[in-house]
Amino acid sequence: MLTAKNIVKNYAVDGKVVPVLKGVSLSIAEGEFVSVVGRSGSGKTTLLHVLATLIQPDGGELHFGDHDLRRLPEKKLNILRQADFSVIFQFHHLLPYLTVLENSLLSCMHRMKPVPKEAVERAYHCLGRVGLADKADRLPGNLSGGEQQRVAIARALVKSSKVIFADEPTGSLDKATGEQIMELLAGLHQDGMSLVMVTHEPEYAKLSERTVVIEDGMTKR
């Protein structure tokens, strides 16, 4: 479903070009749960961001189904990203002045247009799935860190995306809360969701079907 071939990504640091990804190739099948692991600075988060089209690579190929993502016009890429990709970050990126329900509906909010009733109903269903239906009217500041991450997961579910990208989704949580979040993600996979997760926790990586190791900007053979 998602294929990257010979992906190269460089960053400019103090006027020098620093290679981060050095020809990474990776394929994600529909419904597959893949973990990306590696030492800090190995390039795993950069790879996830490239796969999710949050950043553009400097070289290589990136395909999603029949779409060549590197050749899609920005407008069409935005439409595809909005419809098919969701990203869960280490830090939840919730808007503090919106309620839990409103944060979960962010992808459905468009200027001057009311949120469809069906989307609101789906949001309540997704919040129930992550155990937060009774806190739909609360502000994020009144939630624990684990609950805020659950809102971020509900927000991803509301979109009905084909792929969820999770970038260290438990990195800012204590062990017990992190395990609860991983149970949620594993449950999504059991329901057929495609997941790509960056993690530094070996025990969490074992929950996935396949683990990809990034070392010095390349997949380890």
N, C-alpha and C positions, 0 to 999 in steps of 0.2 A: 504493500500500500504506500509506503514512504521509503524512498531510496536516495541515499547520498553516495556519491562516487567521487573519490579523490578531492575531498573538500579541503581547501586551504584558507586560512584566515590569519592575517597579520595585524599587529597593532603598532602604532608609532609611539615610542617612549623616549623622551628627551632627544628627539630628532633622529632616533634610530629605529629601524624596522625590526620588530620582534615577532618571529613566527610563533603562533599559538597552535594552530592546526596544520599539520604537514602532510596532507593527503589522506584524510580519513574516509573510509568507505563503510557503509552500514545500511542495512535494510530492516524495516519493521513490517511484519505481516499484520494483516487485519486481525484484531482481537488479541494481539500478542502483548505481553508485559515484559519490557526490557529495562534492566538497570544499567546505568553507566557509572562506573566507579573509577577511582584513580586518586593519586595524591593531590594535595592542594597545588594549584597552578599547572596541572597537567593538561588542561583544556576541556575538561568534561562539561562545565557550565557553558562555555563558548559553543561547544558542539550542540548542546540542547537548544541554545538560543538560535543557532543557524537552522536547525531542524524545524523549529517553531516559527521561522521567518521573522524573528525579532531583530536579527541582524543579517546583513548580506555577506556571504563569503567572498573572498577575493579570487577564488578559482574553484573549479570542480562543477559537478552536476547535482541538481536536487529535483527530484520528481515526486509528486503526490498523485497517485493514480495515473491518469492520462495528462496531467498538467506538468509542464516544465516550469518550475517555480522561479527559476532564474530569468526566464524570458517573459513571464507574465507582466503586463502593464500594472503599475502600482494600484490603480483602481480595482482591477480584477483580483489582484493579490489580497487587497483589503477585504473584498467580499468573501473570498475563500477562507481567509484567516478568521473572519468573523463567524463564518458558518461552521467550520470544520475543526478548528484548533482552539484549545483552552490551555492556559498556563497557570499552574499553582506555584507561587514563589515561596521562598523560605519565610519572608515577611509578607503578611497577608495582603497589604495594599488595599485595605478597606477605607472608604471615605468616612471620617469620624462623624460627620453631620448627617449621614443617612442611616436609617434603621437597618437592622439585619435583613429584613425583607427587601428594602430598597437596594442594598448592596448586592444581594443575590440577583436582582433584576437589572443590573447595570448594562448588560449586553442588549437588553430589550428597550432601553431608554433612548429615544430619538427626539431631537428638538421639535417642539410644537406638536408632538403626537402622543396621545395617551398610550399607556402600556396595555396591550391586549389582555382581556380577561383570562384567556387561556394561558398566557404567560404567568400571570399572577397565581393561578391555580397550580401551575407546574412548579413555581417557586415554593409555594407552601408544601407541595409534595416532596421536593428536594430537601427542604429544610427539615421535614419530618424524617427523611432518610438519614440525615446526619445528626438527628436527635435534638434539633433546635426549633421545632415548630412552635413551642410555647414561648420562645424568645424573639419572635419575628419583629416585635415592635420596639425592641431594645436598641440602644446605640452601641457600637463596637466597644466604646470605653467601659461599658458595664459588663463585658465578657472577659473570660480568662483567655490566655494565649491559645490554648487548645480549641476553645470554642470559636475564636476568631478564624483559626485555620479551617474549622469545619464550615464556616460561612464561605470561605474561599472555595472549598470543594463544592458546596451547594451552588455557588455562582457558576462554576465550571459545568455542573450537571444541567443547569437550567438551559444552557446553550444547545444541549443535545449534540455535542461535538463528536467527531469521529476519533479524535486523538486528544488525550490529556497529557501534557508535558508537566512534570513535577520537578522543580529545582530545589533540592534539599528540603522537602516539605516538612521534615521533623527537626530541622537544624536548630530552630530557636525554642524547642520544647523540651520539657523534662522527659525522662525515659518512659514513664507510665503513660503520659499523654501522647508521646510519639508512637508508642505501640498501638494506641487507640486509632490514631490517624492512619497507620499502616493497615490496620484491620479494615478500615473503611476503603482504602485504595485497593486492597486485595479483593474486597467484596465487589467493587466496580469491575475489576478484571473478570471475576467469576461470572458477571452478568454480560460479558462480551466486549467490554470497553478496551480500546487500545491504549496502553500506558507506556510512556517513556520517562524514567525517573533517574535523576542524578542523586546519588547518596554516598555518604562516607561511612555508612554503617553496614558492615558485612552481613549482619543478621537480617537486615531489611532487604538487602540485595537478594538473599536466598528465597524471598517470597516471590520473586519474579521467575519467569520461565527461562530467561537467558540473561547473562551478565556480560557486558562489554567493558573491557579494561582499557582505559586511556593512559598511556605513558609517554611523556615528553611529546605530546601533540599527535600521537599516532595510536592506532589500535594495537594492543599487544597480541602477538600471535602465540 
